[in-house]
Amino acid sequence: MVIEMAEEKKDTIAVLLEEKRLFHPPEDIVENSNVKKWMNEHGIETYEELLEKAKDIEWFWGEVSKDVVNWYEPPKKILEWKPPYAEWFVGAKYNIVHDALDKHIGTPRENKVAYYFEGEPGDTRKLTYKDLYVRVNKLANALKDLGVKKGDRVGIYLPMIPELPIAMLACAKIGAIHSVVFSGFSALALRERINDCGAKVVITCDSFYRRGKKVPLKKQTDEALKEAPSVEHCIVYRRTGDEVPWNKERDLWWDDLIKDKPEECETEKMDANDPLFILYTSGTTGKPKGVVHRHGGYAVGVATTLKWVFDIKDDDIWWCAADIGWITGHSYIVYGPLILGATSVIYEGAPDYPKPDRWWEIIDKYKVTILYTSPTSIRLFMKYGEEWVKKHDLSSLRLLGSVGEPINPEAWIWYYKNIGKERCPIMDTWWQTETGQFMIAPLPITPLKPGSATKPFPGIQAEVFDAEGKPIKNAGGNLVILKPWPAMLKGFYGDPERYKQTYWSRYPNVYLAGDVARKDDDGYFWLQGRADDVLNVSGHRIGNSEVESALVSHPKVAEAAVIGKPHELKGECIVAYVVLKEGVEPSKQLKEELREHVAIQMGKIARPDEVWFVKDLPKTRSGKIMRRVIRAKALGQDVGDTSTLANPEAVEEIARAT
């Protein structure tokens, strides 16, 4: 990978962090990429020409759909846009399971590994596409025998085990709508979601493993079902073999249920715009939003973006190290990889259990070629240091990815140097539960800037607007999407007005993402965090993530979380909670050093008023730092339900530090 450097004497890192310094992907990756092949077939010579031609969204998405989906009946029209509702591939008959499973059977791919499963205790399983097909069909037949039919909702409350994608696919195969609830959510959160969608059946397991302990999922499910009148049956998979409470009228063992069921099940032919799943957004107060995605456009969006951004090839071992309970797992562990016939890794446990090299051990063991993870995870491994990485052979890796939050340039560089060994481009992706697919992301042909998600994916038209709805550059503004895209949400389940109000009321016929971003002179996008996670200091809008990035760029800092605290003069003042690297001692002098470091990095306006040292920061199991919880605790407010946190003890750490 070539690095442009105008002044060779400058420190390499300093040069790389300047916006106009670019990482150019290696020539062999560029020339052999899926996107380059497609461009050659369509007479397109450059990346910029591709972006320009793809502005004809009906032509572009119509063309790429031919490479990834097989319609039962082809669409009569590519797009019908009646703001704020879009119908993609109008008139097509389709079921996503036809492409994710059925088409592979009877071909050599049926014997290819679909999933390598690594349990936290070290148990392993290997499922081929044929194995997956048979298990999905047997469960689908069982669901039909329980009275589940097209349009019925099924709640799924499972950990990271192969039965989770099997359950999702079984629902989709018969036209039922699945609603996966993250296994780290509380009984109350589960109840709220299954009641909102009126789930007829819930699928769970006895327990699962997390950091050497067993999480009693069936017990939590029972608590949720005490007030869930729509649920008729609860299917329980044996993961640990623990004894669990049992309701003979309602509960059914998974293995007993599917034992004598046929291995074939007809796939329901759906309309391309029929609902596929409901996924409730997390981290908000009040009633959760049930985001609805559908079969056709979603399949085209997730398969195309995965094929192009991560350049999936037949011999790749793909590891999206997210949880299937979130949209990342739905799109890029289940549906996208299976449509492409890829081999994926599923890991049940914590990234650093039982030792900080568990991930590197897995990459070495399965010869993973592409790793896709979050900046939070990267910073966790930065904290542990490079020696854990050096214990393992990571030479199989050829591409890396980032998802979930803006990646600070220092984490980008560490990831590139220590995990990618300075040869793997980093695909930094911006997208949402609502978008379903990557929206702003590089391709293997895109020059990269550390910390930038680069440019919109071909066929996506994004912009940064000011308060009046005018495009702006080099200043923070509202990230918007100007035209519809295939995997866009159908709406909120049962709440059309909230859908319109949330995304479409600010700017006419334009999708408001709710994120703050900056677009530079080269057209590269720099995500700054959620609009409701932006500090307002003396009238200046400062992204929490930008201040956090500045703090983490200090050599003694592993992680940081920044919140705003009410201030009589400034409106808000900046308060930072900092996790130091191992071996670094906290001191008053270091606090001042960090304050000045931020001032140098960002300007005096961003200098934190307070810096507090903590051993850990409250996070969800997916690795997202919960600023809302930190702020509530710091201000003496009710922190609400903390059962979704991977480390609830860190909340008290905030109180003690402050």
C-alpha positions in Angstrom: 0.0 0.0 0.0 1.5 3.3 -1.1 1.4 6.4 1.2 1.6 9.8 -0.4 4.0 12.0 1.7 5.1 15.4 0.6 7.6 15.9 3.4 9.5 12.7 4.0 11.1 14.0 7.2 7.8 14.4 9.0 6.7 11.8 11.5 4.8 9.1 9.5 1.8 9.1 11.8 1.6 12.9 11.7 1.6 12.8 7.9 -1.0 10.1 7.7 -3.4 12.1 9.8 -3.5 15.0 7.5 -6.6 15.0 5.4 -4.9 15.1 2.0 -2.6 12.2 2.7 -4.0 9.1 1.1 -3.5 5.3 1.5 -3.6 3.7 -1.9 -4.7 0.1 -1.9 -2.2 -2.4 -3.3 -2.4 -2.8 -7.1 -3.1 -6.6 -6.9 -6.1 -6.0 -4.7 -7.4 -3.2 -7.0 -7.0 -5.2 -10.2 -8.5 -8.4 -8.9 -11.4 -6.8 -7.0 -15.0 -7.7 -7.7 -15.8 -4.1 -8.4 -13.0 -3.7 -10.9 -14.3 -6.7 -12.8 -17.8 -5.2 -12.9 -16.4 -1.9 -14.1 -14.5 -3.6 -16.9 -17.6 -5.4 -18.0 -19.5 -2.1 -18.1 -16.8 0.0 -19.8 -16.2 2.1 -16.7 -12.5 3.1 -16.2 -12.2 5.1 -13.0 -13.7 5.2 -9.4 -15.0 8.7 -10.0 -16.7 7.6 -13.3 -18.3 4.7 -11.4 -19.8 7.1 -8.8 -21.0 9.4 -11.5 -22.7 6.7 -13.6 -24.3 5.2 -10.5 -26.2 8.4 -9.9 -28.7 6.8 -12.3 -30.0 4.7 -9.4 -32.6 2.7 -11.3 -30.0 1.7 -13.9 -27.3 0.9 -11.4 -29.3 -1.1 -8.9 -31.1 -2.9 -11.7 -27.8 -3.9 -13.2 -26.1 -5.1 -10.0 -29.2 -7.0 -8.9 -28.6 -9.4 -11.8 -25.4 -10.6 -10.2 -26.7 -11.4 -6.7 -30.4 -12.4 -6.8 -32.6 -14.9 -8.6 -36.2 -13.8 -8.9 -39.1 -16.3 -9.1 -40.7 -13.7 -11.3 -38.7 -10.6 -12.5 -39.7 -7.1 -11.5 -41.9 -5.0 -13.7 -40.3 -1.8 -12.5 -37.0 -1.2 -10.6 -38.3 1.7 -8.3 -41.5 3.3 -7.4 -40.8 6.4 -5.2 -43.7 8.0 -3.4 -41.9 10.0 -0.6 -41.3 8.9 2.0 -42.0 5.3 0.8 -40.0 3.4 -1.8 -40.9 0.1 -3.5 -38.0 -1.6 -5.1 -38.2 -4.3 -7.7 -41.9 -3.8 -8.0 -43.9 -6.9 -9.1 -41.0 -9.3 -8.5 -41.8 -12.6 -6.7 -39.0 -13.6 -4.4 -37.8 -15.1 -1.1 -34.4 -14.2 0.3 -33.9 -17.9 1.5 -34.0 -19.0 -2.2 -30.7 -17.1 -2.7 -29.3 -17.7 0.8 -29.7 -21.5 0.8 -31.9 -23.1 -1.9 -29.8 -22.1 -4.9 -26.6 -23.7 -3.4 -28.2 -27.2 -3.1 -27.4 -29.5 -5.9 -24.2 -27.6 -6.7 -20.7 -28.1 -5.4 -21.3 -25.3 -3.0 -23.7 -27.5 -0.9 -20.6 -29.2 0.6 -18.8 -25.9 1.3 -18.6 -24.7 4.9 -21.2 -22.0 5.6 -20.3 -21.5 9.3 -17.3 -22.4 11.5 -18.6 -22.1 15.1 -16.3 -21.4 18.0 -17.9 -21.6 21.4 -16.5 -19.6 24.3 -15.5 -22.8 26.2 -13.6 -24.0 23.1 -16.2 -26.4 21.6 -16.5 -26.2 17.8 -18.9 -27.1 15.0 -18.8 -27.0 11.2 -21.9 -26.5 9.2 -22.0 -26.9 5.4 -24.6 -25.3 3.2 -26.3 -28.7 3.0 -26.3 -29.0 6.8 -27.8 -25.6 7.1 -30.4 -26.3 4.5 -31.6 -29.5 6.2 -31.7 -27.8 9.7 -33.6 -24.8 8.4 -36.1 -27.0 6.6 -36.8 -29.2 9.6 -37.4 -26.1 11.8 -39.5 -24.5 9.2 -41.7 -27.5 9.0 -41.9 -27.6 12.8 -43.0 -23.9 12.8 -45.7 -24.7 10.3 -47.0 -27.5 12.4 -47.3 -25.1 15.3 -49.5 -22.9 13.2 -47.0 -20.3 12.1 -47.9 -18.9 8.7 -46.9 -16.1 6.3 -47.0 -12.7 8.0 -46.9 -14.1 11.6 -44.2 -12.7 13.9 -41.7 -14.9 15.6 -39.5 -13.6 18.4 -35.9 -15.0 18.5 -33.9 -14.6 21.8 -30.7 -16.5 21.1 -26.9 -16.0 21.7 -24.2 -16.3 19.0 -24.7 -19.9 18.1 -25.6 -21.4 14.7 -29.2 -21.9 15.8 -29.8 -18.2 15.6 -29.3 -17.9 11.8 -31.1 -21.2 11.4 -34.1 -19.8 13.3 -34.1 -16.6 11.2 -33.9 -18.5 7.9 -36.6 -21.0 8.9 -39.0 -18.1 9.6 -38.2 -16.3 6.3 -38.6 -19.6 4.4 -42.2 -19.9 5.3 -42.9 -16.2 5.0 -43.0 -15.5 8.8 -41.5 -12.2 10.0 -38.6 -12.7 12.5 -37.8 -10.2 15.3 -34.4 -11.0 16.8 -33.8 -9.6 20.3 -30.2 -9.2 21.4 -29.4 -11.9 24.0 -27.8 -9.2 26.2 -31.2 -7.4 26.6 -33.2 -7.8 29.8 -36.5 -9.7 30.2 -38.3 -6.3 30.2 -36.7 -5.3 26.9 -37.7 -8.7 25.4 -41.2 -8.4 26.6 -41.6 -4.9 25.2 -40.4 -6.1 21.8 -42.5 -9.3 21.5 -45.6 -7.5 22.7 -45.1 -4.6 20.2 -44.9 -7.0 17.3 -47.4 -9.5 18.7 -45.1 -12.5 18.4 -46.8 -15.9 18.1 -43.8 -18.0 19.0 -40.5 -17.3 20.9 -37.3 -19.2 20.3 -34.6 -19.2 23.0 -32.1 -21.6 24.7 -31.4 -22.8 28.2 -28.2 -20.8 28.8 -25.1 -19.6 27.1 -21.5 -18.8 27.9 -20.1 -15.4 28.6 -16.8 -14.7 30.3 -16.8 -18.2 31.8 -20.2 -17.9 33.3 -23.6 -19.1 32.2 -26.3 -16.6 31.3 -29.7 -18.1 32.1 -31.6 -17.1 28.9 -34.6 -19.4 29.4 -35.2 -18.0 32.9 -35.1 -14.5 31.5 -37.5 -15.5 28.7 -40.0 -16.9 31.3 -39.9 -13.6 33.1 -40.7 -11.8 29.9 -43.5 -14.2 28.9 -45.4 -13.6 32.2 -47.1 -10.7 30.4 -46.9 -11.6 26.8 -50.4 -12.8 25.8 -49.7 -13.2 22.1 -47.0 -16.0 22.6 -48.4 -19.5 22.2 -45.2 -21.5 22.2 -41.6 -21.2 23.4 -39.0 -23.3 21.6 -35.9 -24.0 23.7 -32.5 -25.1 22.3 -30.1 -27.0 24.6 -26.9 -25.1 24.6 -25.4 -25.8 28.0 -27.6 -28.7 29.2 -28.7 -26.8 32.3 -32.0 -27.6 34.0 -34.5 -24.8 33.3 -38.0 -23.9 34.4 -40.6 -25.6 32.3 -44.2 -24.8 31.2 -45.7 -28.0 29.8 -48.5 -26.1 28.1 -46.1 -23.8 26.2 -42.5 -24.9 26.2 -41.0 -27.3 23.6 -37.5 -28.6 23.2 -36.0 -27.7 19.8 -34.5 -31.2 19.3 -37.7 -33.0 20.1 -39.7 -30.7 17.9 -37.6 -31.2 14.8 -36.7 -34.9 15.3 -39.1 -36.4 12.8 -39.7 -33.4 10.5 -39.0 -33.7 6.8 -35.7 -32.5 5.5 -37.4 -30.6 2.6 -39.7 -27.6 2.9 -41.1 -25.6 0.1 -40.0 -21.9 0.1 -42.9 -19.5 0.3 -43.0 -17.3 -2.8 -43.3 -13.7 -1.5 -43.7 -10.3 -3.1 -40.2 -8.6 -3.2 -41.6 -5.9 -0.9 -43.1 -8.2 1.7 -41.6 -7.8 5.2 -38.7 -10.1 6.1 -37.9 -9.0 9.6 -38.5 -6.4 12.4 -35.4 -5.2 14.3 -35.9 -2.8 17.2 -33.4 0.0 17.6 -31.6 0.1 20.9 -30.2 2.8 23.2 -33.2 5.1 23.1 -35.6 5.9 25.9 -39.3 5.4 25.5 -40.9 2.9 23.1 -38.4 1.1 20.9 -38.7 1.6 17.1 -39.5 -1.5 15.1 -37.6 -1.1 11.9 -39.1 -3.2 9.1 -37.0 -4.6 6.2 -38.2 -6.6 3.2 -37.0 -9.5 1.1 -36.1 -8.1 -2.3 -34.4 -4.7 -2.0 -32.7 -5.8 1.2 -31.2 -8.9 -0.5 -29.8 -6.8 -3.4 -28.4 -4.1 -1.0 -26.6 -6.4 1.5 -25.2 -8.8 -1.1 -23.9 -6.2 -3.4 -22.3 -4.0 -0.8 -20.6 -7.1 0.9 -19.4 -8.3 -2.5 -17.9 -5.0 -3.5 -16.7 -3.4 -0.2 -15.1 -6.5 1.2 -14.4 -8.1 -2.1 -15.8 -11.6 -1.1 -14.3 -14.4 -3.1 -15.0 -18.1 -3.1 -12.0 -19.0 -1.0 -12.4 -16.3 1.6 -13.0 -16.9 5.3 -15.1 -14.0 6.4 -15.4 -13.0 10.0 -17.9 -10.3 10.9 -17.2 -10.1 14.7 -20.5 -8.5 15.5 -23.6 -9.9 17.2 -26.5 -11.2 15.1 -28.8 -9.4 17.5 -27.9 -6.2 15.7 -28.3 -5.1 12.1 -24.6 -5.8 11.4 -25.2 -9.4 12.1 -28.4 -9.7 10.2 -26.9 -8.2 7.1 -23.3 -9.3 7.2 -23.3 -12.6 9.2 -26.5 -14.1 7.9 -28.1 -12.8 4.7 -25.3 -11.2 2.8 -22.6 -13.9 3.2 -25.1 -16.7 2.6 -26.4 -15.1 -0.7 -22.8 -14.9 -1.8 -22.0 -18.5 -0.8 -19.3 -17.4 1.6 -17.7 -19.2 4.6 -18.2 -17.3 7.9 -16.9 -17.6 11.4 -19.4 -17.3 14.4 -17.8 -16.8 17.8 -20.0 -17.0 21.0 -17.9 -15.3 23.6 -16.1 -12.2 24.7 -13.2 -10.8 22.6 -10.6 -11.1 25.4 -11.7 -14.3 27.1 -10.0 -16.3 28.5 -7.0 -14.2 27.4 -6.5 -11.1 25.3 -5.4 -13.0 22.3 -8.6 -15.1 21.8 -9.5 -13.3 18.5 -6.0 -13.6 17.1 -6.1 -17.3 18.0 -9.3 -17.7 16.1 -8.0 -15.9 13.0 -4.9 -18.1 13.0 -6.9 -21.2 13.6 -9.4 -20.7 10.7 -7.1 -18.7 8.5 -9.6 -15.8 8.4 -9.0 -13.6 5.4 -11.3 -10.6 6.2 -12.0 -9.2 9.7 -14.9 -6.7 10.3 -15.1 -5.3 13.8 -15.8 -2.1 15.8 -13.4 0.7 16.8 -14.2 -0.1 20.5 -12.8 -3.6 20.0 -9.8 -2.2 18.3 -9.1 0.2 21.2 -9.6 -2.7 23.7 -6.8 -4.6 22.0 -4.7 -1.4 21.8 -4.9 -1.3 25.6 -3.6 -4.8 25.9 -0.7 -4.1 23.6 1.0 -5.7 20.5 2.6 -8.6 22.3 -0.7 -10.5 22.4 -1.0 -10.0 18.6 2.5 -11.2 17.9 1.8 -14.7 19.4 -0.2 -15.6 16.3 0.1 -15.8 12.5 -2.3 -13.2 11.0 -0.8 -13.5 7.5 -4.1 -14.9 6.1 -5.7 -11.5 6.4 -6.1 -9.4 3.3 -8.8 -6.9 4.2 -10.0 -5.3 7.4 -13.2 -3.4 8.3 -14.6 -1.1 10.9 -18.3 -0.5 11.9 -20.5 0.9 14.6 -19.0 4.3 15.4 -16.5 6.7 13.9 -13.0 5.2 14.1 -10.4 7.6 15.4 -7.3 7.9 13.2 -5.0 6.5 15.9 -7.0 3.3 16.2 -7.1 3.1 12.4 -3.3 3.3 12.2 -2.9 0.7 15.0 -5.3 -1.7 13.3 -3.5 -1.2 10.0 0.0 -1.7 11.4 -0.5 -4.4 14.0 -3.4 -6.5 12.6 -3.0 -5.8 8.9 0.8 -5.7 9.0 0.7 -2.6 6.7 -0.8 -4.5 3.8 -4.5 -4.7 4.4 -6.8 -1.8 3.4 -9.3 -0.8 6.1 -12.9 -0.6 4.9 -14.5 1.9 7.3 -18.3 1.7 6.9 -21.1 4.0 7.9 -24.7 2.7 7.9 -27.6 2.2 10.3 -30.3 -0.3 11.4 -32.6 1.8 9.2 -30.4 1.7 6.1 -29.9 -2.1 6.1 -26.7 -1.9 4.0 -23.4 0.1 3.8 -24.1 3.6 2.7 -20.7 5.4 3.0 -17.8 3.1 2.6 -14.6 2.7 0.5 -14.2 0.0 -2.2 -10.9 -1.9 -2.6 -10.1 0.7 -5.4 -10.7 3.8 -3.1 -7.8 5.9 -1.8 -8.2 5.9 2.0 -7.9 8.6 4.7 -7.5 7.3 8.2 -10.7 8.1 10.2 -12.9 8.8 7.1 -15.6 6.5 5.8 -14.5 8.0 2.4 -17.3 8.4 -0.1 -20.9 7.1 -0.6 -21.2 3.6 -2.1 -22.1 3.8 -5.8 -25.9 4.4 -6.1 -26.0 6.2 -2.8 -26.4 10.0 -2.8 -25.3 11.5 0.5 -24.8 15.1 1.5 -24.1 17.3 4.6 -26.8 19.9 5.1 -26.8 23.0 7.4 -29.9 24.0 9.4 -31.5 25.6 6.3 -31.0 22.5 4.1 -28.1 23.8 2.1 -25.0 21.6 1.3 -21.9 22.6 3.3 -18.2 21.6 3.3 -15.6 21.6 6.0 -18.1 22.1 8.8 -20.2 19.8 10.9 -23.8 19.4 9.7 -26.7 17.0 9.3 -25.9 13.9 7.3 -28.7 13.2 4.8 -29.5 10.8 2.0 -31.0 12.4 -1.1 -32.3 9.4 -3.0 -33.9 6.0 -2.0 -31.7 2.9 -1.8 -32.7 -0.8 -2.1 -32.2 -2.0 1.5 -34.0 1.1 3.1 -36.5 0.4 5.8 -40.1 -0.1 4.9 -41.1 1.9 7.9 -41.7 1.4 11.6 -43.9 -1.6 12.6 -47.3 -0.2 13.3 -46.2 3.4 13.6 -46.1 5.2 10.2 -46.4 8.7 11.7 -43.3 8.2 13.8 -41.4 7.0 10.7 -42.4 10.2 8.8 -41.6 12.5 11.7 -38.2 10.9 12.6 -36.6 10.8 9.2 -38.6 12.9 6.7 -39.9 16.0 8.4 -36.7 18.1 8.7 -36.0 18.4 4.9 -38.7 17.7 2.3 -38.2 14.2 0.7 -34.7 13.9 2.1 -33.7 11.2 4.7 -32.3 12.7 7.9 -29.8 10.2 9.3 -29.6 11.7 12.7 -25.8 11.8 12.5 -23.4 14.7 12.3 -20.8 14.6 9.6 -18.3 16.8 7.8 -17.5 16.6 4.1 -14.0 17.8 3.1 -12.8 19.4 -0.2 -12.2 15.9 -1.7 -15.8 14.8 -1.0 -14.7 12.5 1.8 -17.1 12.1 4.7 -16.0 12.3 8.4 -18.6 11.0 10.8 -18.7 12.9 14.1 -21.4 10.9 16.0 -25.1 11.2 16.6 -26.7 14.6 16.5 -27.9 14.1 20.0 -24.3 13.2 20.9 -22.9 16.6 19.9 -21.7 19.0 22.5 -22.7 22.7 22.4 -19.9 24.6 24.0 -20.2 28.4 23.9 -22.2 28.0 20.7 -19.7 25.7 19.0 -20.9 22.2 17.9 -18.3 19.7 18.9 -18.6 16.0 18.3 -18.1 13.8 21.4 -16.3 11.3 19.2 -13.8 14.0 18.0 -12.8 14.9 21.6 -12.6 11.2 22.4 -10.4 10.6 19.3 -8.1 13.4 20.5 -7.8 11.9 23.9 -7.1 8.4 22.6 -4.3 9.8 20.3 -2.3 10.5 23.5 0.2 7.6 24.0 -1.0 6.9 27.6 -4.7 6.6 26.8 -6.5 3.4 25.9 -10.1 4.6 25.8 -12.2 7.7 26.5 -15.8 8.8 26.8 -16.8 12.4 26.7 -20.1 13.9 27.9 -21.5 17.4 28.2 -22.4 18.8 31.6 -24.6 21.9 32.0 -22.5 25.1 32.5 -23.7 28.5 33.5 -21.6 30.4 30.9 -20.8 27.9 28.2 -24.1 26.1 28.0 -22.2 22.8 28.3 -18.7 22.0 29.5 -16.7 19.0 28.5 -16.2 16.1 30.9 -13.9 13.2 30.0 -13.7 9.8 31.5 -10.4 8.1 30.5 -9.1 4.6 30.7 -5.3 4.5 30.8 -3.1 1.9 29.2 -1.7 -0.8 31.4 1.2 0.3 33.5 0.3 4.0 33.4 -0.3 5.6 36.7 -3.0 8.3 37.0 -1.9 11.7 38.3 -3.0 15.3 38.6 -0.2 16.2 36.2 -1.5 13.7 33.6 -4.9 15.2 33.8 -3.5 18.6 32.9 -1.4 17.0 30.2 -4.5 15.4 28.6 -6.4 18.7 28.7 -3.6 20.5 26.9 -3.3 17.6 24.5 -6.9 18.0 23.4 -6.4 21.8 23.2 -3.5 21.3 20.8 -5.3 18.7 18.8 -8.7 20.5 18.4 -8.3 24.0 19.8 -8.9 25.5 23.2 -12.7 25.4 22.8 -12.5 21.6 23.0 -10.3 21.4 26.1 -12.1 19.3 28.7 -13.0 21.1 31.9 -12.8 17.9 33.8 -10.8 14.7 33.3 -11.5 11.6 35.4 -9.6 8.3 35.4 -11.6 5.1 35.4 -10.7 1.4 35.0 -13.5 0.7 32.5 -16.4 2.4 30.7 -20.0 1.1 30.6 -20.5 -0.7 27.3 -23.1 -2.9 25.6 -22.1 -6.4 24.6 -21.6 -5.2 21.1 -18.9 -2.8 22.4 -20.7 0.5 22.2 -19.8 2.9 25.0 -23.0 4.1 26.6 -22.6 7.9 26.9 -26.2 8.2 28.0 -25.6 6.0 31.0 -22.3 7.8 31.9 -24.0 11.2 31.7 -26.9 10.2 33.8 -24.7 8.7 36.5 -22.3 11.7 36.4 -25.2 14.1 36.8 -26.9 12.1 39.6 -29.9 11.1 37.4 -31.6 7.7 37.0 -29.5 5.6 34.6 -32.5 3.4 33.7 -32.2 -0.2 32.8 -28.5 -1.3 32.8 -29.2 -5.0 32.0 -28.0 -4.6 28.5 -24.5 -3.6 29.6 -21.7 -6.1 29.4 -20.1 -4.5 32.5 -22.7 -2.9 34.8 -20.1 -2.5 37.5 -18.4 0.2 35.4 -21.4 2.5 36.1 -20.4 2.6 39.8 -16.8 3.3 38.7 -18.1 6.5 37.1 -19.8 7.5 40.3 -16.6 6.8 42.4 -14.4 8.7 40.0 -16.6 11.8 39.9 
